[in-house]
Amino acid sequence: MTGSSPKRSPLAALIPAFGDNPSGDRMERIRRSPNFADGVFTNPVAARMAPSGSMLKFARNYFRKEEKIRRAPAGEIPLYGERATLDRLAAPPESGLRLTWMGHSSVLAEIDGRRVLFDPVWGERCSPFSFVGPQRLHPVPVPLAELGTVDAIVISHDHYDHLDMPSIKALAGTGTRFVVPLGVGAHLERWGIPEDRMTELDWHESTQVAGLTLTATPARHFCGRALRNTQHTLWASWVVAGPDHRIYHSGDTGYFPGFAEIGGTYGPFDATMIQIGAYSEFWPDIHMTPEEGVRTHVDLQGGDGPAGIMLPIHWGTFNLAPHPWEAPAEGTVAAAREHRVQATVPRPGEPFEPAVGLPLDPWWRAVATDPDRAWPAITDEPESAAASAESAEPDSARA
């Protein structure tokens, strides 16, 4: 599949975490992709990138002491508990669908008797180096070696907070199949994953693994690991369909109208895992705000069939953006209530079955950057925007 040897810069050759550039037959397949034009992969809707002046302004604010404080939790993040997680995972889900958020975008999905692990990042830093780069804000909920058998490992794209070399190397000897976007296989091969254990897909291509159908779907983002970013690896969201359940993982993406098309073609979904963290006005088209994430969930359901639940991901574990640490969770809860969406924000490592019941404890508030603020109530009953506005009015205004 690889054909001729990849071309690496001298520095990239010395740093395995940079991975490899696609080459040979793999690169020929990339060139044939309808999503590859003028030498790069392209987005379904063009994504604006911040001008250099804006990024300098971002950098000045980002490294200020007071800004660093508000971007981190005020105390120790309360994990569900390693033993409690493993005890729950030891028995199969009664409903046939169970999700366990492991932090950031890593999710273990148990669906119709099979297990799929999305974007496993168990490393201490999302960085090519062990001594510098964004560091974990909480320990891993369970050791990777204790997770048990996994049928498929799905990668959304090759950024360090989604494709973690230490985790991939730890999984290399498990025999699990990797399902990744086009071009990402070059990284895996460099790290010891044989070609016959990986499947690379373009958007709207599918593969079968252990009775599940895994489909790569569009996302609005970009790629790159090394100093020279060639944009030769694709980014994707993912649909996983079993005999009885369907789930969706957004990977990293900005909002775009194509979510409704994905929902219309592959939905509705029993659960969606939607990126709602690390957003900023400095990169508005490649990550979503909580409000956009909830809108995406609504688009994906398409108005047909029962409304599934939304699990917010890509927040809480690494400090990657200027918003307050707790803002993604709090914003998702507020937007979900406004749009009558069932969203749940479990503790890292807390397994739950959407059909059985959703975690509702606002655990993040106890370690928020301002834990003493007045917080709105959280209930299991979504509320329309009109009802919410009415309840906020004084009694005299409603008389």
NUMI-154759 format. One record per residue (C-alpha): residue number from 0; residue in three letters; chain; z, y, x. Coordinates in nm, 2 decimals, always signed. Last residue first. Example, Ala and Ser with C-alpha at 12.3 -4.5 7.8 and 13.67 -1.06 7.14 Angstrom:
1; SER; A; +0.71; -0.11; +1.37
0; ALA; A; +0.78; -0.45; +1.23
# end
This chain:
398; ALA; A; +3.55; +3.87; -4.96
397; ARG; A; +3.38; +3.75; -4.64
396; ALA; A; +3.41; +4.08; -4.45
395; SER; A; +3.78; +4.11; -4.55
394; ASP; A; +3.85; +3.76; -4.43
393; PRO; A; +3.73; +3.85; -4.08
392; GLU; A; +3.40; +3.71; -3.97
391; ALA; A; +3.39; +3.42; -3.71
390; SER; A; +3.37; +3.16; -3.98
389; GLU; A; +3.06; +3.32; -4.12
388; ALA; A; +2.89; +3.32; -3.78
387; SER; A; +2.96; +2.95; -3.73
386; ALA; A; +2.84; +2.87; -4.08
385; ALA; A; +2.52; +3.05; -4.02
384; ALA; A; +2.46; +2.89; -3.68
383; SER; A; +2.52; +2.54; -3.83
382; GLU; A; +2.82; +2.34; -3.73
381; PRO; A; +2.84; +2.00; -3.57
380; GLU; A; +3.14; +1.79; -3.69
379; ASP; A; +3.32; +1.60; -3.42
378; THR; A; +3.55; +1.90; -3.34
377; ILE; A; +3.60; +2.13; -3.05
376; ALA; A; +3.80; +2.45; -3.11
375; PRO; A; +3.71; +2.77; -2.92
374; TRP; A; +3.89; +2.84; -2.59
373; ALA; A; +4.11; +3.14; -2.53
372; ARG; A; +4.12; +3.19; -2.15
371; ASP; A; +4.41; +3.03; -1.95
370; PRO; A; +4.19; +2.79; -1.75
369; ASP; A; +3.98; +3.07; -1.59
368; THR; A; +3.78; +2.89; -1.32
367; ALA; A; +3.81; +2.58; -1.54
366; VAL; A; +4.04; +2.30; -1.44
365; ALA; A; +4.21; +2.24; -1.77
364; ARG; A; +3.90; +2.34; -1.96
363; TRP; A; +3.70; +2.06; -1.81
362; TRP; A; +3.89; +1.80; -2.02
361; PRO; A; +3.74; +1.92; -2.35
360; ASP; A; +3.84; +1.58; -2.51
359; LEU; A; +3.56; +1.48; -2.75
358; PRO; A; +3.45; +1.14; -2.62
357; LEU; A; +3.20; +1.00; -2.87
356; GLY; A; +3.24; +0.70; -3.10
355; VAL; A; +3.10; +0.36; -3.18
354; ALA; A; +2.72; +0.42; -3.22
353; PRO; A; +2.71; +0.64; -2.91
352; GLU; A; +2.88; +0.38; -2.69
351; PHE; A; +3.10; +0.53; -2.42
350; PRO; A; +3.18; +0.47; -2.06
349; GLU; A; +3.40; +0.73; -1.88
348; GLY; A; +3.32; +0.74; -1.51
347; PRO; A; +3.30; +1.12; -1.48
346; ARG; A; +3.48; +1.25; -1.79
345; PRO; A; +3.27; +1.26; -2.10
344; VAL; A; +3.08; +1.56; -2.24
343; THR; A; +2.94; +1.47; -2.57
342; ALA; A; +2.66; +1.63; -2.78
341; GLN; A; +2.58; +1.57; -3.15
340; VAL; A; +2.34; +1.84; -3.24
339; ARG; A; +2.40; +2.08; -3.53
338; HIS; A; +2.21; +2.37; -3.37
337; GLU; A; +2.50; +2.60; -3.34
336; ARG; A; +2.75; +2.32; -3.25
335; ALA; A; +2.52; +2.19; -2.98
334; ALA; A; +2.48; +2.54; -2.84
333; ALA; A; +2.86; +2.59; -2.81
332; VAL; A; +2.92; +2.24; -2.66
331; THR; A; +2.64; +2.28; -2.42
330; GLY; A; +2.76; +2.62; -2.30
329; GLU; A; +3.11; +2.49; -2.24
328; ALA; A; +2.98; +2.20; -2.03
327; PRO; A; +2.73; +2.41; -1.83
326; ALA; A; +2.98; +2.70; -1.79
325; GLU; A; +3.26; +2.49; -1.63
324; TRP; A; +3.17; +2.57; -1.27
323; PRO; A; +3.09; +2.94; -1.32
322; HIS; A; +2.72; +3.02; -1.27
321; PRO; A; +2.59; +3.10; -0.92
320; ALA; A; +2.41; +2.77; -0.86
319; LEU; A; +2.44; +2.44; -0.65
318; ASN; A; +2.81; +2.35; -0.63
317; PHE; A; +2.80; +1.97; -0.67
316; THR; A; +2.97; +1.74; -0.91
315; GLY; A; +3.02; +1.93; -1.23
314; TRP; A; +2.66; +1.96; -1.35
313; HIS; A; +2.33; +1.78; -1.36
312; ILE; A; +2.39; +1.60; -1.69
311; PRO; A; +2.46; +1.68; -2.05
310; LEU; A; +2.47; +1.37; -2.28
309; MET; A; +2.29; +1.43; -2.61
308; ILE; A; +2.33; +1.20; -2.91
307; GLY; A; +2.06; +1.06; -3.14
306; ALA; A; +1.94; +1.21; -3.46
305; PRO; A; +1.82; +0.94; -3.70
304; GLY; A; +1.45; +0.92; -3.76
303; ASP; A; +1.20; +1.20; -3.74
302; GLY; A; +1.27; +1.57; -3.67
301; GLY; A; +1.09; +1.56; -3.34
300; GLN; A; +1.39; +1.40; -3.16
299; LEU; A; +1.26; +1.53; -2.83
298; ASP; A; +1.23; +1.89; -2.96
297; VAL; A; +1.60; +1.88; -3.07
296; HIS; A; +1.71; +1.75; -2.73
295; THR; A; +1.50; +2.02; -2.56
294; ARG; A; +1.66; +2.29; -2.77
293; VAL; A; +2.00; +2.15; -2.65
292; GLY; A; +1.89; +2.18; -2.29
291; GLU; A; +1.75; +2.53; -2.34
290; GLU; A; +2.09; +2.64; -2.47
289; PRO; A; +2.26; +2.47; -2.18
288; THR; A; +2.04; +2.65; -1.94
287; MET; A; +1.74; +2.46; -1.79
286; HIS; A; +1.62; +2.42; -1.44
285; ILE; A; +1.27; +2.47; -1.29
284; ASP; A; +1.15; +2.77; -1.49
283; PRO; A; +1.43; +3.02; -1.46
282; TRP; A; +1.47; +3.01; -1.08
281; PHE; A; +1.65; +3.34; -0.98
280; GLU; A; +1.79; +3.38; -1.34
279; SER; A; +1.99; +3.07; -1.26
278; TYR; A; +2.05; +2.71; -1.37
277; ALA; A; +2.25; +2.46; -1.17
276; GLY; A; +2.34; +2.27; -1.49
275; ILE; A; +2.19; +2.17; -1.82
274; GLN; A; +1.98; +1.86; -1.73
273; ILE; A; +1.95; +1.63; -2.04
272; MET; A; +2.05; +1.27; -2.09
271; THR; A; +1.91; +1.18; -2.43
270; ALA; A; +2.05; +0.91; -2.66
269; ASP; A; +1.93; +0.70; -2.96
268; PHE; A; +1.59; +0.85; -2.91
267; PRO; A; +1.31; +0.93; -3.15
266; GLY; A; +1.09; +0.89; -2.96
265; TYR; A; +0.80; +0.79; -2.74
264; THR; A; +0.49; +0.98; -2.86
263; GLY; A; +0.65; +1.24; -3.09
262; GLY; A; +0.94; +1.29; -2.86
261; ILE; A; +0.72; +1.33; -2.55
260; GLU; A; +0.50; +1.58; -2.75
259; ALA; A; +0.80; +1.78; -2.85
258; PHE; A; +0.92; +1.79; -2.49
257; GLY; A; +0.58; +1.93; -2.39
256; PRO; A; +0.66; +2.28; -2.50
255; PHE; A; +0.83; +2.37; -2.17
254; TYR; A; +1.19; +2.41; -2.05
253; GLY; A; +1.25; +2.38; -1.68
252; THR; A; +1.31; +2.03; -1.54
251; ASP; A; +1.53; +1.81; -1.33
250; GLY; A; +1.56; +1.45; -1.44
249; SER; A; +1.52; +1.45; -1.82
248; HIS; A; +1.65; +1.10; -1.90
247; TYR; A; +1.55; +0.96; -2.23
246; ILE; A; +1.68; +0.66; -2.43
245; ARG; A; +1.54; +0.41; -2.68
244; HIS; A; +1.72; +0.12; -2.85
243; ASP; A; +1.65; -0.21; -3.03
242; PRO; A; +1.39; -0.41; -2.83
241; GLY; A; +1.43; -0.19; -2.53
240; ALA; A; +1.28; +0.15; -2.44
239; VAL; A; +1.35; +0.36; -2.14
238; VAL; A; +1.18; +0.70; -2.12
237; TRP; A; +1.19; +0.90; -1.80
236; SER; A; +1.15; +1.25; -1.68
235; ALA; A; +0.93; +1.30; -1.38
234; TRP; A; +0.87; +1.46; -1.04
233; LEU; A; +0.57; +1.37; -0.82
232; THR; A; +0.55; +1.34; -0.44
231; HIS; A; +0.28; +1.52; -0.25
230; GLN; A; +0.42; +1.87; -0.28
229; THR; A; +0.37; +1.91; +0.10
228; ASN; A; +0.71; +2.06; +0.18
227; ARG; A; +0.72; +2.10; +0.56
226; LEU; A; +1.08; +2.13; +0.65
225; ALA; A; +1.16; +1.80; +0.49
224; ARG; A; +1.28; +1.70; +0.14
223; GLY; A; +1.03; +1.81; -0.12
222; CYS; A; +0.96; +1.82; -0.49
221; PHE; A; +0.89; +2.05; -0.79
220; HIS; A; +0.99; +2.11; -1.15
219; ARG; A; +0.86; +2.10; -1.50
218; ALA; A; +0.88; +1.75; -1.63
217; PRO; A; +0.62; +1.50; -1.76
216; THR; A; +0.69; +1.14; -1.86
215; ALA; A; +0.73; +0.82; -1.66
214; THR; A; +0.77; +0.52; -1.88
213; LEU; A; +1.01; +0.23; -1.85
212; THR; A; +0.96; -0.06; -2.10
211; LEU; A; +1.25; -0.30; -2.10
210; GLY; A; +1.22; -0.68; -2.11
209; ALA; A; +1.36; -0.74; -1.76
208; VAL; A; +1.14; -0.46; -1.61
207; GLN; A; +0.81; -0.37; -1.77
206; THR; A; +0.61; -0.07; -1.64
205; SER; A; +0.47; +0.24; -1.80
204; GLU; A; +0.23; +0.52; -1.71
203; HIS; A; +0.25; +0.85; -1.91
202; TRP; A; +0.31; +1.06; -1.60
201; ASP; A; +0.22; +0.87; -1.28
200; LEU; A; +0.42; +0.57; -1.18
199; GLU; A; +0.54; +0.40; -0.86
198; THR; A; +0.68; +0.05; -0.89
197; MET; A; +0.91; -0.08; -0.62
196; ARG; A; +1.04; -0.42; -0.51
195; ASP; A; +0.71; -0.56; -0.38
194; GLU; A; +0.68; -0.26; -0.14
193; PRO; A; +1.00; -0.35; +0.04
192; ILE; A; +1.29; -0.10; +0.03
191; GLY; A; +1.41; -0.04; +0.39
190; TRP; A; +1.47; +0.33; +0.42
189; ARG; A; +1.12; +0.42; +0.54
188; GLU; A; +0.98; +0.22; +0.24
187; LEU; A; +1.20; +0.42; +0.00
186; HIS; A; +1.07; +0.75; +0.13
185; ALA; A; +0.70; +0.64; +0.09
184; GLY; A; +0.78; +0.51; -0.26
183; VAL; A; +0.84; +0.86; -0.38
182; GLY; A; +0.46; +0.92; -0.38
181; LEU; A; +0.41; +0.86; -0.75
180; PRO; A; +0.73; +0.87; -0.95
179; VAL; A; +0.99; +0.60; -0.91
178; VAL; A; +1.09; +0.26; -1.05
177; PHE; A; +1.30; +0.06; -0.81
176; ARG; A; +1.36; -0.31; -0.87
175; THR; A; +1.70; -0.46; -0.78
174; GLY; A; +1.72; -0.72; -0.50
173; THR; A; +2.06; -0.60; -0.40
172; GLY; A; +2.00; -0.56; -0.03
171; ALA; A; +1.85; -0.21; -0.05
170; LEU; A; +2.12; -0.07; -0.28
169; ALA; A; +2.34; +0.05; +0.01
168; LYS; A; +2.02; +0.19; +0.17
167; ILE; A; +1.94; +0.38; -0.15
166; SER; A; +2.29; +0.52; -0.17
165; PRO; A; +2.29; +0.64; +0.19
164; MET; A; +1.94; +0.79; +0.14
163; ASP; A; +2.03; +0.99; -0.17
162; LEU; A; +1.74; +1.07; -0.41
161; HIS; A; +1.87; +1.29; -0.69
160; ASP; A; +2.08; +1.56; -0.52
159; TYR; A; +1.86; +1.53; -0.21
158; HIS; A; +1.54; +1.62; -0.40
157; ASP; A; +1.29; +1.33; -0.43
156; HIS; A; +1.22; +1.30; -0.80
155; SER; A; +1.34; +1.13; -1.12
154; ILE; A; +1.45; +0.80; -0.96
153; VAL; A; +1.51; +0.49; -1.17
152; ILE; A; +1.70; +0.18; -1.04
151; ALA; A; +1.63; -0.13; -1.25
150; ASP; A; +1.81; -0.45; -1.34
149; VAL; A; +2.15; -0.36; -1.21
148; THR; A; +2.41; -0.62; -1.12
147; GLY; A; +2.77; -0.50; -1.06
146; LEU; A; +2.91; -0.15; -1.01
145; GLU; A; +3.16; -0.26; -0.76
144; ALA; A; +2.94; -0.21; -0.45
143; LEU; A; +2.87; +0.15; -0.57
142; PRO; A; +3.24; +0.23; -0.56
141; VAL; A; +3.36; +0.37; -0.89
140; PRO; A; +3.42; +0.73; -1.02
139; VAL; A; +3.27; +0.88; -0.69
138; PRO; A; +3.52; +1.14; -0.57
137; HIS; A; +3.51; +1.49; -0.71
136; LEU; A; +3.37; +1.83; -0.59
135; ARG; A; +3.12; +1.65; -0.37
134; GLN; A; +2.97; +1.86; -0.08
133; PRO; A; +2.67; +2.09; -0.08
132; GLY; A; +2.53; +2.10; +0.27
131; VAL; A; +2.67; +2.04; +0.62
130; PHE; A; +2.82; +1.76; +0.83
129; SER; A; +2.65; +1.44; +0.69
128; PHE; A; +2.30; +1.59; +0.72
127; PRO; A; +1.99; +1.54; +0.50
126; SER; A; +2.19; +1.70; +0.22
125; CYS; A; +2.34; +1.62; -0.11
124; ARG; A; +2.68; +1.56; +0.04
123; GLU; A; +2.94; +1.28; +0.01
122; GLY; A; +2.68; +1.02; -0.09
121; TRP; A; +2.71; +0.82; -0.42
120; VAL; A; +2.39; +0.96; -0.57
119; PRO; A; +2.22; +0.71; -0.80
118; ASP; A; +1.94; +0.89; -0.98
117; PHE; A; +1.94; +0.67; -1.30
116; LEU; A; +2.09; +0.31; -1.30
115; VAL; A; +1.94; +0.08; -1.56
114; ARG; A; +2.13; -0.22; -1.70
113; ARG; A; +2.00; -0.48; -1.94
112; GLY; A; +2.14; -0.65; -2.25
111; ASP; A; +1.98; -0.42; -2.51
110; ILE; A; +2.06; -0.10; -2.31
109; GLU; A; +2.34; -0.04; -2.06
108; ALA; A; +2.27; +0.30; -1.90
107; LEU; A; +2.44; +0.39; -1.57
106; VAL; A; +2.40; +0.76; -1.52
105; SER; A; +2.37; +0.97; -1.20
104; SER; A; +2.25; +1.32; -1.28
103; HIS; A; +2.57; +1.50; -1.15
102; GLY; A; +2.86; +1.27; -1.20
101; MET; A; +2.89; +0.90; -1.29
100; TRP; A; +2.80; +0.94; -1.65
99; THR; A; +2.84; +0.60; -1.82
98; LEU; A; +2.62; +0.52; -2.11
97; ARG; A; +2.65; +0.23; -2.36
96; LEU; A; +2.39; +0.08; -2.59
95; GLY; A; +2.39; -0.27; -2.74
94; SER; A; +2.65; -0.19; -3.01
93; GLU; A; +2.91; -0.44; -2.87
92; PRO; A; +2.86; -0.31; -2.52
91; PRO; A; +2.88; -0.59; -2.26
90; ALA; A; +3.23; -0.66; -2.11
89; ALA; A; +3.31; -0.59; -1.74
88; LEU; A; +3.20; -0.23; -1.79
87; ARG; A; +3.52; -0.13; -1.97
86; ASP; A; +3.74; -0.29; -1.70
85; LEU; A; +3.54; -0.12; -1.43
84; THR; A; +3.58; +0.22; -1.58
83; ALA; A; +3.96; +0.17; -1.64
82; ARG; A; +4.01; +0.05; -1.29
81; GLU; A; +3.82; +0.35; -1.14
80; GLY; A; +3.98; +0.62; -1.35
79; TYR; A; +3.83; +0.85; -1.61
78; LEU; A; +3.81; +1.12; -1.35
77; PRO; A; +4.02; +1.44; -1.39
76; ILE; A; +3.86; +1.71; -1.16
75; GLU; A; +4.13; +1.83; -0.93
74; GLY; A; +4.20; +2.20; -0.97
73; ALA; A; +4.05; +2.54; -1.02
72; PRO; A; +3.70; +2.39; -1.04
71; ALA; A; +3.44; +2.55; -0.81
70; ARG; A; +3.17; +2.82; -0.88
69; ARG; A; +3.44; +3.08; -0.96
68; ILE; A; +3.59; +3.06; -0.61
67; LYS; A; +3.25; +3.08; -0.43
66; GLU; A; +3.17; +3.40; -0.61
65; GLU; A; +3.49; +3.56; -0.50
64; LYS; A; +3.43; +3.47; -0.14
63; ARG; A; +3.07; +3.60; -0.13
62; PHE; A; +2.82; +3.34; -0.03
61; TYR; A; +2.62; +3.33; -0.35
60; ASN; A; +2.60; +3.71; -0.38
59; ARG; A; +2.41; +3.78; -0.06
58; ALA; A; +2.20; +3.46; -0.10
57; PHE; A; +2.09; +3.57; -0.45
56; LYS; A; +1.99; +3.91; -0.33
55; LEU; A; +1.78; +3.75; -0.05
54; MET; A; +1.63; +3.52; -0.31
53; SER; A; +1.53; +3.82; -0.52
52; GLY; A; +1.36; +3.98; -0.23
51; SER; A; +1.17; +3.66; -0.15
50; PRO; A; +1.01; +3.65; -0.49
49; ALA; A; +1.15; +3.40; -0.74
48; MET; A; +0.92; +3.11; -0.83
47; ARG; A; +0.75; +3.10; -1.16
46; ALA; A; +0.67; +2.75; -1.30
45; ALA; A; +0.32; +2.68; -1.44
44; VAL; A; +0.32; +2.46; -1.75
43; PRO; A; +0.24; +2.09; -1.71
42; ASN; A; +0.34; +2.13; -1.34
41; THR; A; +0.11; +2.06; -1.05
40; PHE; A; +0.10; +1.80; -0.77
39; VAL; A; -0.06; +1.94; -0.46
38; GLY; A; -0.39; +1.93; -0.27
37; ASP; A; -0.60; +2.16; -0.50
36; ALA; A; -0.51; +1.95; -0.80
35; PHE; A; -0.28; +1.65; -0.86
34; ASN; A; -0.17; +1.59; -1.22
33; PRO; A; -0.49; +1.40; -1.32
32; SER; A; -0.40; +1.16; -1.04
31; ARG; A; -0.68; +1.04; -0.82
30; ARG; A; -0.54; +1.22; -0.51
29; ILE; A; -0.21; +1.04; -0.56
28; ARG; A; -0.39; +0.70; -0.55
27; GLU; A; -0.55; +0.79; -0.23
26; MET; A; -0.22; +0.90; -0.09
25; ARG; A; -0.07; +0.56; -0.16
24; ASP; A; -0.37; +0.38; -0.02
23; GLY; A; -0.32; +0.56; +0.32
22; SER; A; -0.04; +0.82; +0.33
21; PRO; A; +0.26; +0.94; +0.15
20; ASN; A; +0.50; +1.16; +0.36
19; ASP; A; +0.81; +0.99; +0.48
18; GLY; A; +1.19; +1.03; +0.44
17; PHE; A; +1.37; +1.34; +0.54
16; ALA; A; +1.69; +1.13; +0.55
15; PRO; A; +1.55; +0.95; +0.86
14; ILE; A; +1.59; +1.25; +1.08
13; LEU; A; +1.43; +1.20; +1.43
12; ALA; A; +1.08; +1.15; +1.29
11; ALA; A; +1.12; +1.46; +1.08
10; LEU; A; +1.19; +1.67; +1.39
9; PRO; A; +0.88; +1.54; +1.57
8; SER; A; +0.67; +1.62; +1.26
7; ARG; A; +0.56; +1.31; +1.07
6; LYS; A; +0.22; +1.17; +0.99
5; PRO; A; +0.24; +0.85; +0.78
4; SER; A; +0.10; +0.53; +0.94
3; SER; A; -0.23; +0.41; +0.80
2; GLY; A; -0.23; +0.20; +0.48
1; THR; A; +0.09; +0.24; +0.28
0; MET; A; +0.00; +0.00; +0.00
# end
